[in-house]
Amino acid sequence: MVSLGERCPPSGRAGDLAALSELDEAALLSGLRERFLSQHIYTDIGDILIAVNPFQPLPLYGREVSERYQCLQTDSLPPHIFAVAGRAYHAMLGRRGGGPRNQCILVSGESGAGKTESAKLLLQQIMNLCKGNSQLEQQILQVNPLLEAFGNAQTVMNDNSSRFGKYIQLRFQKNTVRGAKLSEYLLEKSRVVQQDAGERNFHIFYYMFAGLSSEEKEMYGLLDPSLYRYVSGQFGTQDVAQRWKDKYQEVCNALDMVGFQEQEQVDMQTILAGVLSLGNVTFDPEESNGPVKVSEASKGWLKAAAGQFGVQEDELLKCLVCTMSVTRGEQIQRFHTQQQAEDARDSIAKMVYGRVFGWIVCKINELLAENVDPEVELREIGILDIFGFENFPVNRFEQLCINLANEQLQHFFNHHIFQMEQAAYKEEGLPWETITFNNNEPILNLLLAKPLGLLSLLDEQSAFPQATDKTFVDKLNSSFKGNLHFQPARGHVLGFSITHYAGKVQYDARGFLEKNRDTLPANVRGLFISSVTPLLSVLFTATVSRTGTLMPHMKAKVIPGADDKFNSTRKQSVGAQFRHSLMVLMERLYSANPHFVRCVKPNSQKEPGVIDNQMVLLQLRYNGLLETIRIRRDGFSWRPFFEEFAERYAILLVKPGVSLTKESCLEILQSTELKGWICGKSRLFFKYWHQEQLAKCVERLERAAVVIQKVYRGFRCKKSYVKLVAELRAQAQSLQNLAEKERRQQLALEAEAQKRSHFPVPMPRKRHPQPNPHPSDKSQQLPVPRPRSKLKESTPFDNFLDPSVPHPVLGTEEHTGEEAEMRKIKRGETLRWFRETQAEKVVQDDGAFPSWLYGMISRREAENLLHDKPLGCFLVRISQSQPGYILTYRKVVRIWITKIWSTPC
């Protein structure tokens, strides 16, 4: 089934070359030229981005621009590198059709086309998309400037050329970055010891000279940069020096941010200074049958290098001028020629720098490793920034490996864009006119085939101690005779030519075998293992993996009595390591969903606003962009299976239980306004813009679902709120009633306490003499004992209950000062006891005390009160010495006294 309609992208997709009505090289070049001259450096070919290097800063990457490209649909926005980052990020989360899947972004182009800057912008935008502001995100952003300082250099084609390849894997848990891993490929170590005219060494050396203070230079043993052979005395102008000084500070900040310790940074810079000092060691020609000697002028440099490496000077000298070996138990010393000594010097310098760089990458991976449960599934986005295709006046072993990597990436592009897509059309029976493209598989076979590929033959020759670069070239000429992509060098030139996908390149074969072997004598490695500089010892104790990765935590075995430099440290050749690392890289790329950024260099003079038509057209041709436009315009880049599509877009039918069948897919598509799709036997075929159109449909339903959820949740929340308010009001009323009750009880208690604290004090009662009507008849008529409690008169004394009433003096008692004070304290305690525990019990209903209670009086006072009273009269008084009561009553002969209550109750 075919849905007719749009063949070209819908209107609104500005800058998409797949919408060209006339498809030829002239129209393609004209479209790119017009956009470039109007400072529109980004152009789309469907979902593939072309980025033309402007060679000048442009206001295209600010915060506002970044926020505009963070939405899911960017089809109405101009083409931009941020849009590629957004597509990869949302596809990784499963927001662009299909489930969550690993993504990779391939940034390719020739040297100087702007790949490194594009990779940095991609990384920056992905961090913005995941709202990265934690320490981990900041550490990841600092990786690029750190690696640029140690792995980039100025070449004739590019002022900031990557002299290694890197693949950064960002690992996510849902939409949060949890870690990162960095893989590096084929550092150009030969640049440490040799640079061609117009080129420089790695940036870090110049940054150190410009950024270190005089005291720090003295500490590291660095002198004027013009003295060092490895940097060729090239230091630049004052403006350049100031820029390098700022860059050095950025590197130091990056090292701190990523997590390098201070001592590690000091050791690292000391080792780099040692590399520069070692490069200044020169040798005098050897005498007949004598060893080569270090020149008199360079002995100071040898001593400096030994000190900076933390080794003995004489031991380092031995490694330079001779080789020690053991054969059948006998130690043999073989002296080097002048050329061999210089090669040993440069070999040591390259090896040391290469291991420092490998250690930096390993340290970055340790510090940025994800800290999550192994059971948690992580998704990843990989960004590949690898060296571009190179064709210099003199091309060496490094250029062969670099161009091999670009051949491999071009093959991946062809396979994904052309081969897989057209094979799917044929398999599904779609009417399709085959698009031819430049297939570079024969070139890859020439380089990688076993056992007769170029790298296999190079390894074979490297294994023979007597083999030379000439025997290697002769082997190639005989093996590839008649191959259309291989051409022997003419005349006496030691080299060969290969016709790559991007053009013909002539290679200088001198040094191929030595660079491929890349061996280090065992006595050199043993010397550095025993170094007093901790970092240098770690670097040479570590092993190197099959892909050339340094592994500091795994110790290498030192073979005792190693024979010579060919068998001293048995390891794979550089070519074999690079082949394995490429194989691992391609496995990662094939397992992910790719996004392509093709960088184009507008001119070779690095001039802004200038476009060289012939140069751009050549890049468009070898990148196959004309064929890419045709297949993106006529083809179907998105090809989901029925089950995958129905599962993702069943929501568009707005009904439950949608089956994952072809019929359901067609029903879903009929409910939309999509045109131009095709239904095959087992899958659907869509144009590249259909994904965004379907995403808009899903987003519209999702917004409606959000509105429904909002209303329903609002209703539930309002209902819960009303119920909660009623409960709170009832609870508040209950608390108010309880508080009121407690307040009343408190008021009652306070009133009672106030009442207790103001009990009435019995007033003194005066005795009135009672007339005796029968004084003479006393013996005949005895008085009837009558308790004083029946009397209504006031008491005739102060009972001390009211301190305001003056105490009547009923008797005199003399006491010393201490006794008086003790009596006063005891009386106060007893009086307090009475008020707090007894007063409420003995007070009457009318608020008065009983008439028989005479308060706190002394024994003598009680006796004086009762001595003239009739028999049986009594009174109760409060004890003065301790809490309790004392009963005093009138007997016949005397007044009797007894304690009736001596403890509180």
C-alpha positions in Angstrom: 0.0 0.0 0.0 1.3 3.4 -0.9 0.2 6.8 0.4 0.8 9.2 -2.4 1.7 12.8 -1.7 4.8 14.5 -0.6 8.0 13.5 -2.3 10.0 16.5 -0.9 10.0 17.9 2.6 7.0 20.0 3.6 7.2 23.7 3.5 8.9 25.3 6.6 12.0 23.2 6.5 14.4 26.0 5.6 17.9 25.0 4.5 17.1 21.4 3.5 18.9 20.6 0.3 16.6 17.5 -0.1 13.9 20.0 -1.2 15.9 21.1 -4.3 13.8 20.9 -7.4 16.9 20.4 -9.6 19.3 17.9 -8.3 22.9 18.3 -9.7 26.3 19.4 -8.5 25.8 23.0 -9.6 22.5 23.4 -7.6 24.1 21.8 -4.6 27.1 24.0 -4.7 25.1 27.1 -5.3 22.8 26.4 -2.4 25.7 25.9 0.0 27.5 29.0 -1.3 24.5 31.3 -0.9 23.9 30.1 2.7 27.6 30.3 3.6 28.0 33.9 2.3 24.9 34.9 4.4 26.6 33.3 7.5 24.2 30.3 7.4 26.9 27.7 7.9 24.6 24.8 8.7 22.6 23.0 5.9 20.5 19.9 6.1 20.3 17.0 3.7 17.3 15.3 5.3 18.5 14.2 8.7 22.2 14.7 7.8 23.9 18.0 8.7 26.5 19.8 6.6 28.6 22.2 8.6 30.9 24.6 6.7 33.8 26.0 8.8 33.3 29.8 9.0 36.9 30.4 10.3 35.5 33.1 12.6 33.3 33.4 15.7 29.6 33.7 15.0 26.7 34.5 17.4 25.0 31.1 17.0 25.7 29.4 20.2 24.3 31.6 23.1 21.9 30.5 25.8 18.8 31.8 24.0 19.8 29.7 20.8 20.5 26.7 23.0 17.0 26.9 24.7 15.3 27.3 21.3 16.7 23.9 20.1 15.9 22.0 23.4 12.3 21.3 22.3 11.3 18.0 20.7 10.2 19.5 17.3 12.8 21.6 15.6 11.6 21.2 12.0 10.5 24.9 11.9 13.9 26.1 13.1 17.0 26.6 10.8 19.5 23.8 10.6 21.9 23.8 13.5 24.4 21.6 15.3 22.2 21.9 18.4 19.3 20.2 16.5 21.5 17.1 15.9 22.3 16.9 19.6 18.5 17.3 20.3 17.5 14.5 17.9 20.1 12.1 19.4 19.1 13.0 23.0 15.3 12.6 22.4 15.8 9.4 20.4 17.9 8.0 23.2 15.0 8.5 25.5 12.5 7.0 23.0 10.7 10.2 22.2 11.1 10.0 18.4 9.5 6.8 17.5 10.6 3.4 18.7 11.9 2.6 22.2 14.9 4.0 23.9 18.1 3.1 22.1 21.8 3.9 22.2 22.8 6.8 19.8 26.0 7.8 18.2 27.0 11.0 16.4 29.7 10.8 13.7 31.5 14.1 13.0 33.6 13.6 9.9 35.5 15.7 7.3 39.0 16.5 6.3 41.5 18.2 8.5 40.6 21.8 9.3 36.9 21.4 8.5 35.8 22.1 12.1 35.2 18.6 13.6 36.7 19.4 17.0 34.6 22.5 17.5 31.5 20.7 16.3 32.1 17.9 18.8 32.5 20.4 21.6 29.2 22.1 20.7 27.4 18.7 20.6 28.7 17.9 24.1 27.7 21.3 25.4 24.1 21.1 24.1 23.6 17.5 25.4 24.6 18.7 28.8 22.2 21.6 28.5 19.4 19.2 27.4 19.8 17.1 30.6 20.0 20.3 32.6 23.6 19.4 33.6 24.8 21.6 36.4 26.2 19.1 38.8 29.9 18.5 39.3 29.9 15.4 37.0 28.5 17.5 34.0 31.1 20.2 34.6 33.8 17.6 34.7 32.7 16.1 31.4 32.7 19.6 29.8 36.3 20.0 30.9 37.5 16.9 29.2 37.7 18.5 25.7 40.0 21.4 26.6 42.2 19.1 28.6 42.6 16.6 25.7 43.1 19.4 23.2 46.1 20.6 25.1 47.8 17.2 25.1 46.5 15.8 21.8 46.1 18.7 19.4 48.7 20.6 17.5 49.1 23.2 14.7 49.5 21.8 11.2 49.7 23.4 7.8 46.0 22.7 7.3 44.6 23.4 10.8 45.8 25.5 13.8 44.0 23.2 16.2 44.3 19.8 14.5 43.4 16.7 16.5 46.4 14.4 16.3 44.4 11.5 17.8 40.9 10.2 17.6 38.4 10.1 20.4 35.1 8.6 21.1 33.2 10.0 24.1 30.4 7.8 25.5 27.9 9.6 27.7 26.0 7.2 29.9 22.5 8.1 31.0 20.0 6.8 33.5 16.7 8.0 32.1 17.5 11.7 31.4 20.3 12.1 33.8 24.0 11.6 32.9 25.6 9.2 35.3 29.1 8.8 33.8 31.3 9.0 30.8 34.0 7.0 29.1 36.7 8.1 26.7 38.4 6.0 24.0 41.4 7.4 22.2 42.9 6.2 18.9 46.4 6.4 17.5 48.1 9.4 19.1 50.7 10.9 16.6 53.7 10.4 18.9 56.2 11.1 16.2 55.2 14.8 16.4 56.9 15.0 19.8 60.4 14.6 18.1 59.7 16.0 14.6 57.5 18.6 13.0 57.4 19.6 9.4 57.8 23.2 8.2 54.9 25.4 9.4 53.8 23.0 12.1 54.2 22.8 15.8 54.6 20.3 18.6 51.6 19.5 20.9 50.0 22.6 22.5 50.9 21.7 26.1 54.6 22.5 25.6 53.9 26.0 24.5 51.3 26.5 27.1 53.8 25.5 29.8 56.4 28.0 28.6 53.9 30.8 28.5 51.9 30.0 31.6 54.6 28.9 34.2 56.1 31.6 36.4 59.8 32.0 36.7 59.9 30.1 40.0 57.9 27.3 38.5 60.1 27.1 35.5 63.1 26.9 37.8 61.4 24.1 39.8 60.7 22.1 36.6 64.2 22.8 35.1 62.8 24.7 32.1 64.9 27.4 30.3 64.2 29.7 27.4 62.0 27.9 24.8 64.2 28.9 21.9 66.9 26.4 23.3 64.8 23.3 22.9 65.1 21.3 19.7 61.7 19.5 20.0 59.8 22.8 19.9 62.0 24.2 17.1 62.4 27.6 18.9 58.9 28.5 17.6 57.2 30.6 20.3 55.2 33.2 18.4 54.3 36.8 19.0 53.4 38.5 22.3 49.6 38.1 21.5 50.1 34.4 20.9 52.1 34.1 24.1 49.3 35.7 26.1 46.7 33.4 24.5 48.9 30.4 25.4 49.2 31.7 28.9 45.4 31.9 29.2 45.1 28.4 27.8 47.6 27.1 30.3 45.4 28.4 33.1 42.4 26.7 31.5 44.3 23.4 31.4 45.2 23.8 35.1 41.6 24.5 36.0 40.4 21.5 33.9 42.9 19.3 35.7 41.6 20.5 39.1 37.9 20.2 38.0 38.3 16.7 36.6 40.0 15.6 39.8 43.8 15.3 39.2 45.8 15.6 42.4 48.3 18.4 42.8 51.3 16.0 43.1 50.2 14.2 39.9 50.1 17.5 38.0 53.6 18.3 39.3 55.0 14.9 38.3 53.4 15.1 34.9 54.9 18.5 34.1 58.3 17.4 35.4 58.2 14.5 33.0 57.2 16.7 30.1 60.2 19.0 30.9 62.4 15.9 30.9 61.2 15.0 27.4 62.2 18.4 26.2 65.6 18.2 27.9 66.2 14.7 26.5 65.6 16.1 23.0 68.6 18.3 23.3 71.0 15.4 23.9 73.2 15.0 20.9 76.0 12.5 20.0 79.4 12.8 18.5 80.3 10.3 15.7 81.6 7.1 17.0 85.3 6.3 16.8 86.6 3.2 15.2 85.5 0.2 17.3 84.4 2.5 20.0 81.1 3.5 21.6 79.2 6.6 20.5 79.6 9.5 23.0 77.3 12.3 24.2 78.6 15.6 22.9 80.3 17.9 25.3 77.7 20.6 24.8 74.8 18.4 25.7 76.0 16.7 28.8 74.2 19.3 30.9 70.9 18.4 29.1 71.5 14.7 29.8 72.0 15.5 33.5 68.8 17.7 33.5 66.8 14.9 31.8 68.0 12.3 34.3 67.0 14.6 37.2 63.6 15.3 35.7 63.0 11.6 35.1 64.2 10.7 38.6 66.8 8.2 37.3 70.6 7.9 37.5 72.5 9.8 34.8 74.8 7.0 34.0 72.0 4.5 33.7 70.1 6.8 31.3 73.3 7.2 29.3 73.7 3.4 28.9 70.1 3.2 27.5 71.1 5.7 24.9 74.5 4.4 23.7 74.2 0.7 24.1 71.9 -2.3 24.4 72.4 -4.9 27.1 71.3 -8.5 26.4 71.7 -11.9 27.9 72.4 -14.9 25.6 72.9 -18.4 27.1 73.6 -16.9 30.5 76.2 -14.5 29.2 75.6 -10.7 29.3 76.4 -9.0 26.0 76.8 -5.2 25.5 76.2 -3.9 22.0 77.1 -0.2 21.3 74.9 1.9 19.1 75.9 3.9 16.1 75.2 7.7 16.1 71.9 7.1 14.2 70.9 4.3 16.6 71.6 6.5 19.6 69.5 9.3 18.2 66.7 6.8 17.4 66.9 5.5 21.0 66.6 9.1 22.3 63.6 9.9 20.2 62.0 6.5 20.9 62.3 7.2 24.6 60.8 10.7 24.2 57.9 9.4 22.1 57.2 6.5 24.5 57.2 8.7 27.6 54.8 11.3 26.1 52.5 8.6 24.7 52.2 7.0 28.1 51.6 10.3 29.8 48.7 10.9 27.3 47.4 7.4 27.9 47.5 7.9 31.6 45.5 11.1 31.3 42.8 9.3 29.4 42.8 6.4 31.9 42.6 8.9 34.8 39.7 10.7 33.2 37.8 7.4 32.8 38.4 6.6 36.4 37.1 9.9 37.6 34.1 10.0 35.3 33.0 6.4 35.7 29.4 5.9 36.5 28.6 5.0 40.1 25.3 3.1 39.8 24.0 -0.4 40.5 25.2 -2.8 37.8 21.7 -4.0 37.5 20.5 -0.6 36.3 20.3 -0.4 32.5 22.1 2.7 31.1 21.6 4.3 27.7 24.4 6.1 26.0 25.1 8.8 23.4 28.5 8.5 21.7 30.3 11.4 20.0 33.1 10.5 17.5 35.7 13.2 16.8 38.4 11.5 14.8 41.2 12.9 12.7 40.1 14.0 9.2 41.3 12.7 5.9 44.9 14.0 5.3 47.0 14.5 2.2 50.2 16.4 3.0 53.2 17.0 0.8 54.9 14.2 2.8 52.6 11.5 4.1 54.0 8.9 6.6 52.8 5.9 8.6 50.5 8.1 10.7 48.7 9.5 7.6 48.1 5.9 6.4 46.4 5.0 9.7 44.4 8.2 9.8 43.1 7.7 6.2 42.3 4.1 7.0 40.1 5.3 9.8 38.3 7.7 7.5 37.9 4.9 4.9 36.2 2.8 7.6 33.9 5.6 8.6 33.0 6.4 5.0 32.1 2.7 4.6 29.9 2.9 7.7 28.2 5.9 6.2 27.7 4.2 2.8 26.4 1.0 4.5 23.9 2.8 6.7 22.7 5.4 4.1 22.8 3.3 0.9 23.4 -0.4 1.3 21.0 -1.1 4.3 18.3 1.2 2.9 18.3 -0.2 -0.6 18.5 -3.8 0.6 15.4 -3.2 2.6 13.5 -1.9 -0.4 14.5 -4.9 -2.4 13.6 -7.3 0.4 10.1 -5.7 0.9 9.4 -5.6 -2.9 9.2 -1.8 -3.2 9.5 -0.2 -6.6 12.9 1.4 -6.5 15.5 2.6 -8.9 18.9 1.7 -7.5 21.2 4.6 -6.6 24.8 3.9 -7.3 27.5 5.2 -4.9 31.2 5.1 -4.5 31.7 1.8 -2.6 35.1 1.8 -0.9 35.1 -1.8 0.2 38.0 -2.7 -2.2 40.2 -0.1 -0.6 39.4 -1.5 2.9 40.3 -5.0 1.6 43.5 -3.7 0.3 44.4 -2.3 3.7 42.9 -4.8 6.1 42.6 -8.1 4.4 44.3 -11.1 6.0 46.9 -12.4 5.2 47.7 -10.3 2.2 46.4 -6.8 3.3 48.8 -3.9 3.6 48.8 -3.9 7.4 49.2 -7.7 7.6 52.2 -7.5 5.3 53.6 -4.7 7.4 53.3 -6.8 10.6 55.0 -9.7 8.7 57.9 -7.6 7.7 58.1 -6.0 11.2 58.6 -9.4 12.7 61.8 -10.0 10.8 64.8 -8.2 12.4 66.6 -8.0 9.1 63.7 -6.5 7.2 63.9 -2.9 6.0 61.5 -0.3 4.6 62.7 -1.2 1.1 61.9 -4.9 1.5 58.5 -3.9 2.8 57.8 -1.7 -0.3 59.1 -4.5 -2.6 56.6 -6.9 -0.9 53.8 -4.5 -1.5 54.7 -4.0 -5.1 54.7 -7.7 -5.8 51.5 -8.4 -3.7 49.3 -5.6 -5.2 50.5 -5.7 -8.7 47.5 -4.9 -10.9 45.4 -3.6 -8.1 43.5 -0.5 -9.3 43.8 1.3 -5.9 47.5 0.7 -5.4 50.3 2.3 -7.4 54.1 1.8 -6.9 56.3 4.9 -6.6 58.1 6.0 -9.7 61.9 6.2 -9.9 64.0 5.6 -6.8 61.4 7.0 -4.3 60.8 4.7 -1.4 57.1 4.8 -1.3 53.7 3.9 -2.9 50.4 5.5 -3.7 46.8 4.5 -2.7 43.7 5.8 -4.4 41.4 6.5 -1.4 37.7 7.5 -1.5 38.8 11.1 -1.1 41.6 11.0 -3.7 45.0 9.7 -4.4 47.7 9.9 -1.6 51.4 9.2 -2.0 53.1 7.7 1.1 56.7 8.0 2.1 57.6 4.5 3.3 60.7 5.5 5.3 60.2 4.7 9.0 57.2 2.4 8.5 58.7 -0.6 10.1 60.2 1.2 13.0 57.0 3.1 13.8 54.9 -0.1 13.5 57.2 -2.0 15.9 57.3 0.9 18.4 59.3 -1.2 20.8 61.3 -0.1 23.8 64.3 -2.0 25.1 63.8 -3.8 28.4 66.6 -1.9 30.1 64.9 1.4 29.4 61.6 0.2 30.9 63.3 -1.3 33.9 65.1 2.0 34.4 61.9 4.0 34.5 60.1 1.5 36.7 62.8 2.2 39.3 62.4 6.0 38.9 61.9 8.0 42.1 59.2 10.0 40.3 56.1 8.0 41.3 54.1 8.8 38.1 56.9 7.7 35.7 57.2 4.4 37.6 53.4 3.9 37.3 53.5 4.6 33.6 56.1 1.9 32.8 54.7 -0.6 35.2 51.4 -0.6 33.4 50.4 -2.9 30.6 49.0 -2.0 27.2 45.8 -3.6 25.9 45.2 -5.1 22.5 43.7 -1.8 21.4 46.7 0.2 22.7 45.0 1.5 25.8 47.2 2.0 28.8 46.1 0.1 31.9 48.0 1.4 34.9 46.4 -0.9 37.5 47.7 -4.0 35.7 51.4 -4.6 36.0 53.4 -5.8 33.0 55.7 -8.7 33.3 59.4 -7.8 32.8 61.1 -10.6 31.0 64.5 -11.2 32.7 67.4 -11.2 30.4 65.3 -9.9 27.5 67.2 -10.4 24.3 67.0 -7.3 22.1 64.6 -4.5 21.2 62.5 -6.9 19.0 61.6 -9.4 21.8 62.2 -7.3 24.9 58.5 -6.5 25.5 56.4 -8.8 23.4 53.3 -6.8 22.3 51.3 -6.2 19.3 52.4 -3.8 16.6 50.9 -0.3 16.3 49.1 -1.4 13.1 47.6 -4.4 14.9 46.5 -2.3 17.9 44.9 0.3 15.6 43.1 -2.4 13.6 41.7 -3.9 16.8 40.7 -0.5 18.2 38.9 0.3 14.9 37.1 -3.0 15.1 35.8 -2.2 18.6 34.8 1.2 17.5 32.8 -0.1 14.5 31.0 -2.6 16.7 29.9 0.2 19.0 28.7 2.3 16.0 26.8 -0.5 14.4 25.0 -1.3 17.6 23.7 2.3 17.9 21.5 4.6 15.9 23.8 6.9 14.0 23.5 10.7 13.3 25.9 12.3 10.8 27.6 15.6 10.8 29.7 16.2 7.6 32.1 19.1 8.1 33.3 21.0 5.0 36.4 23.2 4.7 35.6 26.2 2.5 39.2 27.2 1.6 42.7 26.2 2.4 43.9 29.7 3.5 41.6 29.6 6.6 40.0 32.9 5.5 36.5 33.9 6.8 33.9 34.6 4.2 35.8 32.9 1.4 34.6 29.8 -0.4 36.7 27.9 -2.9 34.1 26.3 -5.3 36.5 23.7 -6.6 37.7 22.7 -3.1 34.1 22.4 -1.7 32.9 20.5 -4.8 35.7 18.0 -4.4 34.6 17.4 -0.8 31.0 17.0 -1.8 32.0 14.5 -4.4 34.1 12.2 -2.3 31.7 12.4 0.6 28.9 11.2 -1.8 26.6 14.1 -0.8 24.9 14.3 -4.2 23.9 10.7 -3.9 22.9 11.3 -0.3 20.6 14.1 -1.3 19.0 11.8 -3.9 18.4 8.9 -1.5 17.1 11.2 1.2 14.7 12.8 -1.3 13.5 9.6 -2.9 14.1 7.1 -0.2 12.7 6.2 3.2 15.2 6.6 6.0 12.8 5.4 8.7 11.7 1.8 8.4 10.0 0.5 11.5 8.5 -3.0 11.7 4.7 -3.3 12.2 5.0 -4.4 15.9 7.4 -1.5 16.7 5.2 1.1 15.0 1.9 -0.1 16.5 3.4 -0.3 20.0 4.7 3.2 19.8 1.7 5.0 18.1 -1.3 3.0 19.4 -2.2 6.0 21.5 -3.3 7.8 18.3 -6.4 5.5 18.1 -7.4 6.5 21.6 -8.7 3.1 22.5 -7.4 0.2 24.6 -6.2 -3.2 23.4 -4.7 -2.2 20.1 -3.1 -5.3 18.5 0.4 -5.2 17.1 -0.5 -6.1 13.5 -0.4 -4.6 10.1 -4.1 -3.7 10.2 -3.6 -1.7 13.3 -0.7 0.2 11.7 -2.8 1.1 8.7 -5.7 2.2 11.0 -3.3 4.4 12.9 -1.9 6.0 9.7 -5.4 6.6 8.3 -6.3 8.5 11.5 -3.4 10.9 10.7 -2.8 13.2 7.7 0.5 11.6 6.8 1.3 11.3 3.1 4.1 9.7 1.2 4.6 6.6 3.3 4.7 3.0 1.9 3.5 -0.2 3.6 5.8 -3.2 2.9 5.6 -6.9 3.7 6.8 -6.6 7.3 7.5 -3.0 7.9 6.5 0.6 7.1 8.6 3.0 5.1 8.6 6.7 6.0 10.4 9.8 4.9 12.8 11.4 7.4 10.3 14.2 8.2 7.5 11.8 9.1 8.9 11.1 12.5 8.5 14.7 13.5 5.0 14.9 12.1 3.9 11.8 14.0 5.6 13.2 17.1 3.4 16.3 16.8 0.3 14.1 16.7 1.5 12.2 19.8 2.4 15.4 21.5 -1.1 16.8 20.8 -2.7 13.8 22.5 -0.3 14.0 25.3 -1.2 17.6 25.9 -4.9 16.6 25.9 -4.1 13.8 28.3 -2.3 16.3 30.5 -5.3 18.6 30.5 -7.6 15.6 31.4 -5.2 14.6 34.2 -5.0 18.2 35.4 -8.8 18.5 35.6 -9.3 15.1 37.3 -6.4 15.7 39.7 -7.8 19.1 40.4 -11.2 17.6 41.2 -9.7 15.0 43.4 -7.5 17.5 45.2 -10.5 19.9 45.7 -12.6 17.1 47.1 -9.8 16.0 49.4 -9.2 19.7 50.3 -12.9 20.3 51.3 -12.9 17.1 53.4 -9.7 18.0 55.0 -10.9 21.6 55.7 -14.0 20.2 57.4 -11.9 17.8 59.5 -9.6 20.6 60.4 -12.5 22.9 61.4 -14.1 20.1 63.5 -10.7 19.5 65.1 -10.2 23.2 65.7 -13.6 23.5 67.3 -12.9 20.5 69.5 -9.6 21.9 70.5 -11.3 25.3 71.2 -13.9 23.6 73.4 -11.2 21.7 75.2 -9.2 24.8 75.7 -12.3 26.6 77.0 -12.9 23.8 79.5 -9.3 23.8 80.6 -9.4 27.6 80.9 -12.5 27.3 83.2 -10.8 24.6 85.3 -7.7 26.8 85.5 -9.8 29.8 86.6 -11.5 27.6 89.3 -8.2 26.3 90.5 -6.8 29.8 90.6 -9.8 31.0 92.5 -9.4 28.2 94.9 -5.8 28.9 95.3 -6.5 32.5 95.9 -9.1 31.6 98.4 -6.6 29.3 100.2 -3.9 32.0 100.2 -6.3 34.5 101.9 -8.0 32.4 104.6 -9.5 34.5 107.5 -7.3 34.8 110.5 -9.0 34.1 113.8 -9.3 37.3 115.6 -8.2 37.5 119.3 -11.0 36.8 121.7 -11.2 38.5 125.0 -12.0 36.6 128.1 -15.1 38.0 129.9 -15.2 37.2 133.5 -18.1 35.0 134.2 -19.9 35.7 137.5 -20.0 32.7 139.8 -23.5 32.7 141.4 -22.5 30.1 144.0 -18.9 30.6 144.8 -19.2 28.9 148.1 -20.9 25.9 146.7 -17.9 25.0 144.5 -17.4 21.4 145.8 -21.0 20.5 145.5 -21.6 21.7 141.9 -18.7 20.8 139.5 -18.6 22.5 136.1 -19.5 20.4 133.0 -16.5 20.0 130.6 -17.4 21.9 127.6 -15.1 21.9 124.5 -13.9 25.3 123.4 -15.1 24.4 120.0 -18.6 25.3 121.1 -17.6 28.8 121.9 -18.3 31.5 119.4 -16.0 34.0 120.8 -12.8 35.1 119.0 -9.5 33.6 120.1 -7.6 35.7 122.5 -4.2 35.6 120.6 -2.5 35.7 117.2 -2.0 32.2 115.8 0.6 33.3 113.2 -1.6 32.4 110.3 -1.8 36.0 109.3 1.6 37.7 109.5 0.0 41.2 109.3 -1.6 40.7 112.8 0.8 41.6 115.6 1.7 38.8 117.9 0.5 39.3 121.5 3.1 38.7 124.1 1.7 36.1 126.4 5.0 35.0 127.8 8.6 35.8 127.6 11.2 33.5 126.3 14.8 34.3 125.9 16.9 32.5 123.3 20.4 32.9 121.8 20.8 34.2 118.3 21.4 30.8 116.7 18.6 29.2 118.6 16.2 32.0 117.7 17.2 31.7 114.0 16.7 27.9 114.0 13.3 28.3 115.8 12.3 30.8 113.2 13.2 28.5 110.3 11.3 25.6 111.8 8.3 27.7 112.5 8.4 28.9 108.8 8.6 25.3 107.6 5.7 24.2 109.8 3.6 27.2 108.9 4.2 26.4 105.2 3.2 22.8 105.8 0.0 23.9 107.4 -0.9 26.3 104.6 -0.2 23.9 101.8 -1.7 20.7 103.3 -4.0 21.4 106.3 -5.6 24.8 106.0 -8.1 23.5 103.4 -9.1 20.6 105.6 -9.8 22.4 108.8 -11.4 25.6 107.5 -15.2 25.7 108.0 -17.9 26.4 105.5 -18.1 30.0 106.5 -14.4 30.4 105.9 -13.4 30.6 109.6 -11.2 28.3 111.6 -12.7 26.2 114.4 -12.6 27.9 117.8 -10.5 25.1 119.3 -7.7 25.7 116.9 -5.3 28.2 118.4 -2.7 28.3 115.7 1.0 28.3 116.4 1.5 29.1 120.1 4.1 28.0 122.6 3.4 25.5 125.4 3.6 28.2 128.0 1.1 30.3 126.1 -1.3 27.3 125.9 -1.0 26.6 129.6 -1.6 30.2 130.5 -4.8 30.1 128.4 -6.1 27.0 130.2 -4.9 27.3 133.8 -8.0 29.1 135.0 -10.4 27.2 132.8 -12.8 24.6 134.1 -11.9 21.0 134.1 -12.1 19.4 130.6 -11.5 22.5 128.6 -8.9 22.0 125.7 -7.3 23.6 122.7 -5.3 22.4 119.7 -2.2 24.2 118.6 0.3 23.8 115.7 3.7 22.5 116.7 6.5 25.0 116.5 9.3 22.4 116.0 7.9 20.1 113.3 4.8 19.6 111.2 2.0 18.3 113.4 -0.6 19.2 116.0 -0.4 19.2 119.9 -3.5 18.7 122.1 -3.5 20.7 125.4 -6.4 20.1 127.9 -7.3 20.9 131.6 -7.1 18.1 134.1 -7.8 18.1 137.8 -4.3 18.6 139.0 -2.5 20.0 135.9 -2.7 20.8 132.3 -2.0 17.7 130.1 -0.2 17.9 126.7 0.1 15.3 124.0 0.9 15.1 120.3 -2.1 14.0 118.2 -0.7 14.4 114.7 2.9 14.5 114.0 3.2 13.7 110.2 1.6 15.4 107.2 -1.5 13.8 105.8 
